[in-house]
């Protein structure tokens, strides 16, 4: 099944090869979750840098049954994406992980946190048991 995909370019010229690459990545996501309704990829150059060159950001919006999953590459600790293909690859890697997590939750395969026992309640139960044992062990009442 092919996913309806929309690729949007902002502050840059449209590139047919990059659009095809984004479409291929979107289609590969069906391996991890096959019920993707729609995938929108936004590729942009947020600011034109004169000293550094172009820095790219990629945002992926995926519509799945019951939710909308959003992934976005942002510059972290000064590391910015100056290569568009690397930015696309990283964004789709994040999207894959997000889809895997969503699919796991939907199937119910997530670990649930164990509830810590109420210590006060446990102490009261032990006291009641101790009293019952004392009553039972008393001779000839």
N, CA, C and O atoms as a GROMACS GRO file, in nm:
protein
  564
    1UNK      N    1   0.084  -0.119   0.000
    1UNK     CA    2   0.000   0.000   0.000
    1UNK      C    3   0.088   0.125   0.000
    1UNK      O    4   0.184   0.134   0.078
    2UNK      N    5   0.057   0.220  -0.086
    2UNK     CA    6   0.135   0.343  -0.090
    2UNK      C    7   0.070   0.448  -0.002
    2UNK      O    8  -0.053   0.461   0.003
    3UNK      N    9   0.153   0.521   0.065
    3UNK     CA   10   0.106   0.626   0.155
    3UNK      C   11   0.093   0.756   0.076
    3UNK      O   12   0.186   0.791   0.003
    4UNK      N   13  -0.018   0.827   0.088
    4UNK     CA   14  -0.025   0.959   0.026
    4UNK      C   15   0.078   1.051   0.094
    4UNK      O   16   0.074   1.070   0.216
    5UNK      N   17   0.169   1.106   0.016
    5UNK     CA   18   0.279   1.184   0.071
    5UNK      C   19   0.278   1.323   0.009
    5UNK      O   20   0.256   1.339  -0.111
    6UNK      N   21   0.301   1.422   0.093
    6UNK     CA   22   0.311   1.560   0.048
    6UNK      C   23   0.446   1.612   0.093
    6UNK      O   24   0.480   1.606   0.211
    7UNK      N   25   0.525   1.665  -0.001
    7UNK     CA   26   0.656   1.721   0.030
    7UNK      C   27   0.651   1.870   0.002
    7UNK      O   28   0.617   1.912  -0.109
    8UNK      N   29   0.683   1.950   0.102
    8UNK     CA   30   0.677   2.096   0.092
    8UNK      C   31   0.817   2.152   0.112
    8UNK      O   32   0.888   2.112   0.205
    9UNK      N   33   0.857   2.245   0.026
    9UNK     CA   34   0.986   2.312   0.038
    9UNK      C   35   0.960   2.457   0.078
    9UNK      O   36   0.878   2.525   0.016
   10UNK      N   37   1.029   2.504   0.181
   10UNK     CA   38   1.014   2.642   0.227
   10UNK      C   39   1.150   2.712   0.221
   10UNK      O   40   1.252   2.656   0.262
   11UNK      N   41   1.149   2.833   0.171
   11UNK     CA   42   1.270   2.918   0.161
   11UNK      C   43   1.380   2.853   0.077
   11UNK      O   44   1.498   2.880   0.096
   12UNK      N   45   1.341   2.768  -0.015
   12UNK     CA   46   1.438   2.702  -0.103
   12UNK      C   47   1.367   2.658  -0.230
   12UNK      O   48   1.244   2.655  -0.237
   13UNK      N   49   1.447   2.624  -0.331
   13UNK     CA   50   1.391   2.579  -0.458
   13UNK      C   51   1.346   2.434  -0.448
   13UNK      O   52   1.404   2.354  -0.374
   14UNK      N   53   1.243   2.402  -0.524
   14UNK     CA   54   1.191   2.266  -0.529
   14UNK      C   55   1.294   2.176  -0.598
   14UNK      O   56   1.350   2.212  -0.701
   15UNK      N   57   1.318   2.057  -0.541
   15UNK     CA   58   1.410   1.960  -0.597
   15UNK      C   59   1.336   1.828  -0.618
   15UNK      O   60   1.288   1.768  -0.523
   16UNK      N   61   1.329   1.786  -0.742
   16UNK     CA   62   1.258   1.661  -0.774
   16UNK      C   63   1.329   1.541  -0.710
   16UNK      O   64   1.262   1.449  -0.662
   17UNK      N   65   1.463   1.540  -0.709
   17UNK     CA   66   1.536   1.426  -0.651
   17UNK      C   67   1.515   1.416  -0.500
   17UNK      O   68   1.502   1.307  -0.445
   18UNK      N   69   1.513   1.530  -0.432
   18UNK     CA   70   1.490   1.530  -0.287
   18UNK      C   71   1.346   1.488  -0.258
   18UNK      O   72   1.320   1.416  -0.161
   19UNK      N   73   1.252   1.532  -0.340
   19UNK     CA   74   1.113   1.491  -0.323
   19UNK      C   75   1.099   1.340  -0.339
   19UNK      O   76   1.028   1.276  -0.261
   20UNK      N   77   1.166   1.282  -0.438
   20UNK     CA   78   1.163   1.137  -0.457
   20UNK      C   79   1.225   1.064  -0.339
   20UNK      O   80   1.174   0.961  -0.295
   21UNK      N   81   1.337   1.117  -0.287
   21UNK     CA   82   1.402   1.057  -0.171
   21UNK      C   83   1.309   1.057  -0.050
   21UNK      O   84   1.299   0.957   0.022
   22UNK      N   85   1.240   1.169  -0.028
   22UNK     CA   86   1.145   1.178   0.083
   22UNK      C   87   1.030   1.081   0.064
   22UNK      O   88   0.986   1.017   0.160
   23UNK      N   89   0.981   1.068  -0.058
   23UNK     CA   90   0.873   0.972  -0.087
   23UNK      C   91   0.918   0.828  -0.059
   23UNK      O   92   0.842   0.750  -0.002
   24UNK      N   93   1.040   0.794  -0.098
   24UNK     CA   94   1.092   0.660  -0.073
   24UNK      C   95   1.101   0.632   0.076
   24UNK      O   96   1.063   0.524   0.123
   25UNK      N   97   1.150   0.730   0.152
   25UNK     CA   98   1.159   0.714   0.298
   25UNK      C   99   1.020   0.694   0.358
   25UNK      O  100   1.002   0.610   0.446
   26UNK      N  101   0.921   0.771   0.311
   26UNK     CA  102   0.784   0.757   0.362
   26UNK      C  103   0.729   0.617   0.335
   26UNK      O  104   0.664   0.558   0.422
   27UNK      N  105   0.754   0.566   0.218
   27UNK     CA  106   0.702   0.434   0.183
   27UNK      C  107   0.768   0.326   0.268
   27UNK      O  108   0.705   0.225   0.301
   28UNK      N  109   0.895   0.345   0.305
   28UNK     CA  110   0.964   0.246   0.389
   28UNK      C  111   0.907   0.241   0.531
   28UNK      O  112   0.922   0.140   0.600
   29UNK      N  113   0.843   0.348   0.574
   29UNK     CA  114   0.786   0.351   0.709
   29UNK      C  115   0.675   0.248   0.727
   29UNK      O  116   0.644   0.211   0.839
   30UNK      N  117   0.615   0.203   0.617
   30UNK     CA  118   0.507   0.104   0.629
   30UNK      C  119   0.558  -0.030   0.680
   30UNK      O  120   0.479  -0.114   0.723
   31UNK      N  121   0.688  -0.051   0.676
   31UNK     CA  122   0.746  -0.174   0.732
   31UNK      C  123   0.722  -0.178   0.882
   31UNK      O  124   0.698  -0.284   0.940
   32UNK      N  125   0.727  -0.062   0.946
   32UNK     CA  126   0.717  -0.054   1.092
   32UNK      C  127   0.573  -0.035   1.140
   32UNK      O  128   0.538  -0.077   1.251
   33UNK      N  129   0.490   0.030   1.057
   33UNK     CA  130   0.348   0.045   1.091
   33UNK      C  131   0.275   0.067   0.960
   33UNK      O  132   0.293   0.169   0.894
   34UNK      N  133   0.194  -0.029   0.922
   34UNK     CA  134   0.136  -0.028   0.788
   34UNK      C  135   0.012   0.057   0.773
   34UNK      O  136  -0.034   0.078   0.661
   35UNK      N  137  -0.044   0.106   0.881
   35UNK     CA  138  -0.170   0.181   0.874
   35UNK      C  139  -0.150   0.332   0.876
   35UNK      O  140  -0.231   0.404   0.933
   36UNK      N  141  -0.044   0.380   0.815
   36UNK     CA  142  -0.021   0.525   0.807
   36UNK      C  143  -0.120   0.583   0.707
   36UNK      O  144  -0.129   0.536   0.593
   37UNK      N  145  -0.194   0.684   0.749
   37UNK     CA  146  -0.298   0.742   0.665
   37UNK      C  147  -0.239   0.845   0.569
   37UNK      O  148  -0.274   0.848   0.451
   38UNK      N  149  -0.148   0.929   0.621
   38UNK     CA  150  -0.091   1.038   0.541
   38UNK      C  151   0.044   1.077   0.598
   38UNK      O  152   0.067   1.065   0.719
   39UNK      N  153   0.133   1.122   0.512
   39UNK     CA  154   0.265   1.166   0.557
   39UNK      C  155   0.298   1.299   0.488
   39UNK      O  156   0.296   1.309   0.366
   40UNK      N  157   0.327   1.401   0.569
   40UNK     CA  158   0.364   1.531   0.514
   40UNK      C  159   0.506   1.563   0.560
   40UNK      O  160   0.537   1.558   0.679
   41UNK      N  161   0.592   1.596   0.462
   41UNK     CA  162   0.732   1.628   0.491
   41UNK      C  163   0.756   1.774   0.455
   41UNK      O  164   0.731   1.816   0.342
   42UNK      N  165   0.804   1.851   0.551
   42UNK     CA  166   0.835   1.991   0.528
   42UNK      C  167   0.986   2.008   0.539
   42UNK      O  168   1.045   1.982   0.644
   43UNK      N  169   1.047   2.053   0.431
   43UNK     CA  170   1.192   2.075   0.426
   43UNK      C  171   1.213   2.225   0.414
   43UNK      O  172   1.157   2.289   0.324
   44UNK      N  173   1.293   2.280   0.503
   44UNK     CA  174   1.309   2.425   0.499
   44UNK      C  175   1.449   2.470   0.538
   44UNK      O  176   1.525   2.399   0.605
   45UNK      N  177   1.479   2.589   0.494
   45UNK     CA  178   1.599   2.661   0.539
   45UNK      C  179   1.546   2.776   0.624
   45UNK      O  180   1.496   2.874   0.570
   46UNK      N  181   1.555   2.764   0.757
   46UNK     CA  182   1.493   2.864   0.843
   46UNK      C  183   1.556   3.004   0.830
   46UNK      O  184   1.485   3.104   0.830
   47UNK      N  185   1.687   3.010   0.819
   47UNK     CA  186   1.757   3.138   0.807
   47UNK      C  187   1.868   3.121   0.706
   47UNK      O  188   1.933   3.017   0.700
   48UNK      N  189   1.889   3.221   0.628
   48UNK     CA  190   1.999   3.215   0.532
   48UNK      C  191   2.124   3.268   0.601
   48UNK      O  192   2.131   3.385   0.639
   49UNK      N  193   2.223   3.180   0.618
   49UNK     CA  194   2.348   3.217   0.683
   49UNK      C  195   2.448   3.259   0.578
   49UNK      O  196   2.468   3.188   0.479
   50UNK      N  197   2.513   3.372   0.598
   50UNK     CA  198   2.613   3.417   0.501
   50UNK      C  199   2.749   3.356   0.531
   50UNK      O  200   2.829   3.335   0.440
   51UNK      N  201   2.776   3.327   0.656
   51UNK     CA  202   2.905   3.273   0.694
   51UNK      C  203   2.909   3.121   0.688
   51UNK      O  204   3.006   3.063   0.639
   52UNK      N  205   2.805   3.056   0.738
   52UNK     CA  206   2.805   2.911   0.750
   52UNK      C  207   2.753   2.840   0.625
   52UNK      O  208   2.793   2.728   0.597
   53UNK      N  209   2.666   2.903   0.551
   53UNK     CA  210   2.597   2.834   0.443
   53UNK      C  211   2.457   2.798   0.488
   53UNK      O  212   2.412   2.844   0.593
   54UNK      N  213   2.388   2.718   0.411
   54UNK     CA  214   2.249   2.684   0.442
   54UNK      C  215   2.241   2.577   0.550
   54UNK      O  216   2.318   2.481   0.551
   55UNK      N  217   2.147   2.594   0.640
   55UNK     CA  218   2.118   2.498   0.745
   55UNK      C  219   1.975   2.450   0.721
   55UNK      O  220   1.885   2.530   0.701
   56UNK      N  221   1.955   2.318   0.724
   56UNK     CA  222   1.826   2.259   0.690
   56UNK      C  223   1.754   2.207   0.814
   56UNK      O  224   1.816   2.160   0.909
   57UNK      N  225   1.622   2.217   0.809
   57UNK     CA  226   1.536   2.156   0.908
   57UNK      C  227   1.431   2.073   0.836
   57UNK      O  228   1.383   2.112   0.730
   58UNK      N  229   1.396   1.958   0.895
   58UNK     CA  230   1.296   1.870   0.836
   58UNK      C  231   1.191   1.840   0.942
   58UNK      O  232   1.223   1.809   1.057
   59UNK      N  233   1.065   1.850   0.901
   59UNK     CA  234   0.954   1.818   0.990
   59UNK      C  235   0.868   1.714   0.919
   59UNK      O  236   0.836   1.729   0.800
   60UNK      N  237   0.831   1.609   0.991
   60UNK     CA  238   0.747   1.503   0.935
   60UNK      C  239   0.621   1.491   1.020
   60UNK      O  240   0.628   1.468   1.141
   61UNK      N  241   0.506   1.507   0.956
   61UNK     CA  242   0.376   1.489   1.021
   61UNK      C  243   0.315   1.362   0.966
   61UNK      O  244   0.292   1.351   0.845
   62UNK      N  245   0.288   1.264   1.052
   62UNK     CA  246   0.229   1.138   1.010
   62UNK      C  247   0.094   1.121   1.076
   62UNK      O  248   0.082   1.128   1.198
   63UNK      N  249  -0.008   1.099   0.994
   63UNK     CA  250  -0.142   1.072   1.047
   63UNK      C  251  -0.159   0.920   1.053
   63UNK      O  252  -0.148   0.851   0.952
   64UNK      N  253  -0.187   0.871   1.173
   64UNK     CA  254  -0.211   0.728   1.196
   64UNK      C  255  -0.345   0.716   1.268
   64UNK      O  256  -0.392   0.814   1.326
   65UNK      N  257  -0.407   0.599   1.266
   65UNK     CA  258  -0.536   0.585   1.334
   65UNK      C  259  -0.526   0.623   1.483
   65UNK      O  260  -0.451   0.562   1.559
   66UNK      N  261  -0.602   0.722   1.521
   66UNK     CA  262  -0.606   0.762   1.661
   66UNK      C  263  -0.502   0.863   1.705
   66UNK      O  264  -0.502   0.903   1.822
   67UNK      N  265  -0.414   0.905   1.616
   67UNK     CA  266  -0.310   1.000   1.659
   67UNK      C  267  -0.245   1.068   1.539
   67UNK      O  268  -0.261   1.026   1.424
   68UNK      N  269  -0.171   1.173   1.569
   68UNK     CA  270  -0.086   1.237   1.470
   68UNK      C  271   0.053   1.244   1.531
   68UNK      O  272   0.071   1.301   1.638
   69UNK      N  273   0.150   1.186   1.463
   69UNK     CA  274   0.286   1.181   1.513
   69UNK      C  275   0.369   1.286   1.439
   69UNK      O  276   0.365   1.294   1.316
   70UNK      N  277   0.444   1.365   1.515
   70UNK     CA  278   0.524   1.472   1.456
   70UNK      C  279   0.669   1.454   1.498
   70UNK      O  280   0.700   1.430   1.614
   71UNK      N  281   0.757   1.468   1.399
   71UNK     CA  282   0.901   1.458   1.423
   71UNK      C  283   0.966   1.580   1.359
   71UNK      O  284   0.927   1.621   1.250
   72UNK      N  285   1.064   1.637   1.428
   72UNK     CA  286   1.128   1.756   1.374
   72UNK      C  287   1.277   1.755   1.409
   72UNK      O  288   1.315   1.729   1.523
   73UNK      N  289   1.360   1.784   1.309
   73UNK     CA  290   1.503   1.796   1.336
   73UNK      C  291   1.530   1.939   1.378
   73UNK      O  292   1.484   2.033   1.313
   74UNK      N  293   1.602   1.955   1.484
   74UNK     CA  294   1.639   2.089   1.531
   74UNK      C  295   1.786   2.087   1.566
   74UNK      O  296   1.843   1.982   1.596
   75UNK      N  297   1.846   2.202   1.560
   75UNK     CA  298   1.988   2.207   1.595
   75UNK      C  299   2.002   2.190   1.745
   75UNK      O  300   1.939   2.260   1.824
   76UNK      N  301   2.087   2.095   1.783
   76UNK     CA  302   2.109   2.065   1.923
   76UNK      C  303   2.257   2.082   1.952
   76UNK      O  304   2.342   2.029   1.880
   77UNK      N  305   2.288   2.157   2.056
   77UNK     CA  306   2.426   2.180   2.098
   77UNK      C  307   2.513   2.235   1.984
   77UNK      O  308   2.630   2.199   1.971
   78UNK      N  309   2.455   2.321   1.902
   78UNK     CA  310   2.531   2.383   1.795
   78UNK      C  311   2.552   2.295   1.673
   78UNK      O  312   2.609   2.341   1.574
   79UNK      N  313   2.506   2.170   1.677
   79UNK     CA  314   2.521   2.084   1.559
   79UNK      C  315   2.400   2.106   1.470
   79UNK      O  316   2.288   2.072   1.507
   80UNK      N  317   2.423   2.164   1.355
   80UNK     CA  318   2.316   2.194   1.262
   80UNK      C  319   2.333   2.110   1.137
   80UNK      O  320   2.443   2.065   1.106
   81UNK      N  321   2.224   2.089   1.066
   81UNK     CA  322   2.228   2.006   0.947
   81UNK      C  323   2.261   2.092   0.825
   81UNK      O  324   2.176   2.164   0.774
   82UNK      N  325   2.385   2.083   0.780
   82UNK     CA  326   2.425   2.155   0.660
   82UNK      C  327   2.410   2.067   0.536
   82UNK      O  328   2.419   2.116   0.424
   83UNK      N  329   2.387   1.937   0.555
   83UNK     CA  330   2.364   1.844   0.445
   83UNK      C  331   2.218   1.800   0.451
   83UNK      O  332   2.173   1.743   0.551
   84UNK      N  333   2.145   1.828   0.344
   84UNK     CA  334   2.001   1.799   0.342
   84UNK      C  335   1.973   1.650   0.351
   84UNK      O  336   1.876   1.610   0.416
   85UNK      N  337   2.054   1.568   0.287
   85UNK     CA  338   2.029   1.423   0.291
   85UNK      C  339   2.049   1.366   0.431
   85UNK      O  340   1.977   1.275   0.471
   86UNK      N  341   2.144   1.420   0.504
   86UNK     CA  342   2.166   1.376   0.643
   86UNK      C  343   2.047   1.418   0.730
   86UNK      O  344   2.002   1.342   0.815
   87UNK      N  345   1.998   1.540   0.709
   87UNK     CA  346   1.882   1.587   0.784
   87UNK      C  347   1.761   1.500   0.756
   87UNK      O  348   1.686   1.467   0.848
   88UNK      N  349   1.739   1.463   0.629
   88UNK     CA  350   1.628   1.376   0.594
   88UNK      C  351   1.642   1.239   0.658
   88UNK      O  352   1.545   1.186   0.714
   89UNK      N  353   1.761   1.182   0.651
   89UNK     CA  354   1.785   1.049   0.709
   89UNK      C  355   1.759   1.050   0.859
   89UNK      O  356   1.692   0.961   0.911
   90UNK      N  357   1.811   1.150   0.929
   90UNK     CA  358   1.791   1.159   1.074
   90UNK      C  359   1.643   1.177   1.109
   90UNK      O  360   1.593   1.118   1.205
   91UNK      N  361   1.573   1.259   1.032
   91UNK     CA  362   1.430   1.281   1.058
   91UNK      C  363   1.351   1.152   1.040
   91UNK      O  364   1.263   1.122   1.120
   92UNK      N  365   1.381   1.076   0.935
   92UNK     CA  366   1.307   0.953   0.913
   92UNK      C  367   1.349   0.844   1.011
   92UNK      O  368   1.269   0.754   1.039
   93UNK      N  369   1.470   0.848   1.062
   93UNK     CA  370   1.508   0.756   1.169
   93UNK      C  371   1.426   0.785   1.295
   93UNK      O  372   1.380   0.692   1.362
   94UNK      N  373   1.409   0.914   1.327
   94UNK     CA  374   1.326   0.950   1.442
   94UNK      C  375   1.181   0.909   1.419
   94UNK      O  376   1.115   0.861   1.511
   95UNK      N  377   1.132   0.926   1.296
   95UNK     CA  378   0.994   0.888   1.264
   95UNK      C  379   0.976   0.737   1.278
   95UNK      O  380   0.872   0.691   1.326
   96UNK      N  381   1.076   0.661   1.236
   96UNK     CA  382   1.068   0.514   1.249
   96UNK      C  383   1.057   0.476   1.395
   96UNK      O  384   0.973   0.393   1.432
   97UNK      N  385   1.141   0.535   1.480
   97UNK     CA  386   1.136   0.502   1.624
   97UNK      C  387   1.001   0.542   1.684
   97UNK      O  388   0.945   0.469   1.766
   98UNK      N  389   0.950   0.658   1.644
   98UNK     CA  390   0.822   0.704   1.696
   98UNK      C  391   0.709   0.609   1.654
   98UNK      O  392   0.619   0.579   1.732
   99UNK      N  393   0.714   0.562   1.528
   99UNK     CA  394   0.613   0.467   1.480
   99UNK      C  395   0.623   0.334   1.553
   99UNK      O  396   0.521   0.275   1.588
  100UNK      N  397   0.745   0.286   1.577
  100UNK     CA  398   0.762   0.160   1.650
  100UNK      C  399   0.705   0.172   1.790
  100UNK      O  400   0.639   0.079   1.838
  101UNK      N  401   0.730   0.284   1.858
  101UNK     CA  402   0.675   0.305   1.992
  101UNK      C  403   0.523   0.309   1.988
  101UNK      O  404   0.456   0.250   2.073
  102UNK      N  405   0.469   0.379   1.889
  102UNK     CA  406   0.323   0.389   1.877
  102UNK      C  407   0.262   0.250   1.853
  102UNK      O  408   0.161   0.215   1.914
  103UNK      N  409   0.323   0.174   1.763
  103UNK     CA  410   0.272   0.040   1.732
  103UNK      C  411   0.279  -0.050   1.855
  103UNK      O  412   0.187  -0.129   1.880
  104UNK      N  413   0.386  -0.039   1.932
  104UNK     CA  414   0.402  -0.119   2.054
  104UNK      C  415   0.293  -0.084   2.156
  104UNK      O  416   0.233  -0.173   2.217
  105UNK      N  417   0.267   0.045   2.173
  105UNK     CA  418   0.163   0.087   2.267
  105UNK      C  419   0.025   0.041   2.221
  105UNK      O  420  -0.058   0.000   2.302
  106UNK      N  421   0.003   0.048   2.092
  106UNK     CA  422  -0.127   0.008   2.037
  106UNK      C  423  -0.151  -0.141   2.055
  106UNK      O  424  -0.264  -0.183   2.079
  107UNK      N  425  -0.045  -0.222   2.043
  107UNK     CA  426  -0.058  -0.367   2.062
  107UNK      C  427  -0.064  -0.403   2.210
  107UNK      O  428  -0.106  -0.513   2.245
  108UNK      N  429  -0.023  -0.312   2.297
  108UNK     CA  430  -0.023  -0.340   2.440
  108UNK      C  431   0.104  -0.407   2.487
  108UNK      O  432   0.105  -0.473   2.591
  109UNK      N  433   0.212  -0.391   2.412
  109UNK     CA  434   0.339  -0.454   2.448
  109UNK      C  435   0.432  -0.362   2.525
  109UNK      O  436   0.554  -0.377   2.518
  110UNK      N  437   0.377  -0.269   2.597
  110UNK     CA  438   0.463  -0.179   2.675
  110UNK      C  439   0.470  -0.229   2.818
  110UNK      O  440   0.378  -0.292   2.868
  111UNK      N  441   0.580  -0.199   2.881
  111UNK     CA  442   0.596  -0.236   3.021
  111UNK      C  443   0.518  -0.138   3.107
  111UNK      O  444   0.527  -0.016   3.088
  112UNK      N  445   0.443  -0.190   3.198
  112UNK     CA  446   0.370  -0.102   3.288
  112UNK      C  447   0.449  -0.091   3.418
  112UNK      O  448   0.516  -0.186   3.461
  113UNK      N  449   0.440   0.023   3.477
  113UNK     CA  450   0.510   0.044   3.603
  113UNK      C  451   0.438  -0.031   3.713
  113UNK      O  452   0.315  -0.030   3.721
  114UNK      N  453   0.515  -0.096   3.797
  114UNK     CA  454   0.453  -0.167   3.909
  114UNK      C  455   0.416  -0.066   4.016
  114UNK      O  456   0.490   0.030   4.041
  115UNK      N  457   0.304  -0.088   4.078
  115UNK     CA  458   0.258   0.001   4.182
  115UNK      C  459   0.331  -0.034   4.310
  115UNK      O  460   0.333  -0.149   4.353
  116UNK      N  461   0.390   0.067   4.370
  116UNK     CA  462   0.461   0.044   4.496
  116UNK      C  463   0.358   0.015   4.604
  116UNK      O  464   0.255   0.082   4.612
  117UNK      N  465   0.386  -0.083   4.688
  117UNK     CA  466   0.289  -0.116   4.793
  117UNK      C  467   0.280  -0.004   4.895
  117UNK      O  468   0.377   0.066   4.923
  118UNK      N  469   0.161   0.010   4.949
  118UNK     CA  470   0.139   0.109   5.053
  118UNK      C  471   0.194   0.053   5.183
  118UNK      O  472   0.138  -0.044   5.236
  119UNK      N  473   0.301   0.110   5.235
  119UNK     CA  474   0.369   0.056   5.353
  119UNK      C  475   0.281   0.065   5.477
  119UNK      O  476   0.284  -0.025   5.561
  120UNK      N  477   0.202   0.171   5.490
  120UNK     CA  478   0.115   0.186   5.606
  120UNK      C  479   0.010   0.074   5.606
  120UNK      O  480  -0.019   0.014   5.710
  121UNK      N  481  -0.047   0.047   5.488
  121UNK     CA  482  -0.148  -0.057   5.478
  121UNK      C  483  -0.088  -0.195   5.508
  121UNK      O  484  -0.152  -0.278   5.574
  122UNK      N  485   0.033  -0.219   5.459
  122UNK     CA  486   0.100  -0.346   5.486
  122UNK      C  487   0.123  -0.365   5.636
  122UNK      O  488   0.103  -0.475   5.689
  123UNK      N  489   0.166  -0.261   5.704
  123UNK     CA  490   0.192  -0.268   5.847
  123UNK      C  491   0.063  -0.298   5.924
  123UNK      O  492   0.065  -0.376   6.020
  124UNK      N  493  -0.048  -0.238   5.883
  124UNK     CA  494  -0.176  -0.263   5.949
  124UNK      C  495  -0.220  -0.409   5.929
  124UNK      O  496  -0.271  -0.471   6.022
  125UNK      N  497  -0.200  -0.462   5.809
  125UNK     CA  498  -0.237  -0.601   5.783
  125UNK      C  499  -0.153  -0.697   5.868
  125UNK      O  500  -0.205  -0.795   5.921
  126UNK      N  501  -0.026  -0.668   5.879
  126UNK     CA  502   0.060  -0.753   5.962
  126UNK      C  503   0.016  -0.749   6.107
  126UNK      O  504   0.017  -0.853   6.174
  127UNK      N  505  -0.024  -0.633   6.158
  127UNK     CA  506  -0.070  -0.619   6.296
  127UNK      C  507  -0.198  -0.700   6.318
  127UNK      O  508  -0.212  -0.766   6.421
  128UNK      N  509  -0.289  -0.696   6.223
  128UNK     CA  510  -0.414  -0.774   6.233
  128UNK      C  511  -0.382  -0.922   6.234
  128UNK      O  512  -0.440  -0.997   6.312
  129UNK      N  513  -0.291  -0.966   6.147
  129UNK     CA  514  -0.253  -1.108   6.143
  129UNK      C  515  -0.190  -1.151   6.274
  129UNK      O  516  -0.217  -1.260   6.323
  130UNK      N  517  -0.106  -1.066   6.331
  130UNK     CA  518  -0.039  -1.098   6.456
  130UNK      C  519  -0.144  -1.113   6.568
  130UNK      O  520  -0.135  -1.205   6.649
  131UNK      N  521  -0.242  -1.023   6.573
  131UNK     CA  522  -0.346  -1.031   6.675
  131UNK      C  523  -0.428  -1.160   6.659
  131UNK      O  524  -0.463  -1.225   6.758
  132UNK      N  525  -0.459  -1.195   6.533
  132UNK     CA  526  -0.536  -1.316   6.509
  132UNK      C  527  -0.456  -1.438   6.552
  132UNK      O  528  -0.513  -1.532   6.607
  133UNK      N  529  -0.328  -1.440   6.527
  133UNK     CA  530  -0.244  -1.553   6.565
  133UNK      C  531  -0.237  -1.564   6.718
  133UNK      O  532  -0.238  -1.675   6.772
  134UNK      N  533  -0.228  -1.451   6.786
  134UNK     CA  534  -0.224  -1.453   6.932
  134UNK      C  535  -0.355  -1.507   6.989
  134UNK      O  536  -0.354  -1.587   7.083
  135UNK      N  537  -0.468  -1.465   6.932
  135UNK     CA  538  -0.598  -1.513   6.976
  135UNK      C  539  -0.610  -1.662   6.957
  135UNK      O  540  -0.661  -1.733   7.044
  136UNK      N  541  -0.565  -1.709   6.846
  136UNK     CA  542  -0.574  -1.850   6.813
  136UNK      C  543  -0.486  -1.936   6.903
  136UNK      O  544  -0.522  -2.049   6.936
  137UNK      N  545  -0.371  -1.882   6.942
  137UNK     CA  546  -0.278  -1.960   7.021
  137UNK      C  547  -0.303  -1.952   7.172
  137UNK      O  548  -0.236  -2.022   7.247
  138UNK      N  549  -0.397  -1.870   7.219
  138UNK     CA  550  -0.428  -1.864   7.363
  138UNK      C  551  -0.498  -1.991   7.407
  138UNK      O  552  -0.592  -2.038   7.342
  139UNK      N  553  -0.452  -2.048   7.520
  139UNK     CA  554  -0.516  -2.170   7.566
  139UNK      C  555  -0.645  -2.140   7.646
  139UNK      O  556  -0.646  -2.052   7.732
  140UNK      N  557  -0.749  -2.213   7.616
  140UNK     CA  558  -0.874  -2.218   7.692
  140UNK      C  559  -0.943  -2.089   7.720
  140UNK      O  560  -0.980  -2.065   7.835
  141UNK      N  561  -0.962  -2.007   7.629
  141UNK     CA  562  -1.037  -1.883   7.654
  141UNK      C  563  -1.183  -1.906   7.648
  141UNK      O  564  -1.261  -1.812   7.667
   0.00000   0.00000   0.00000
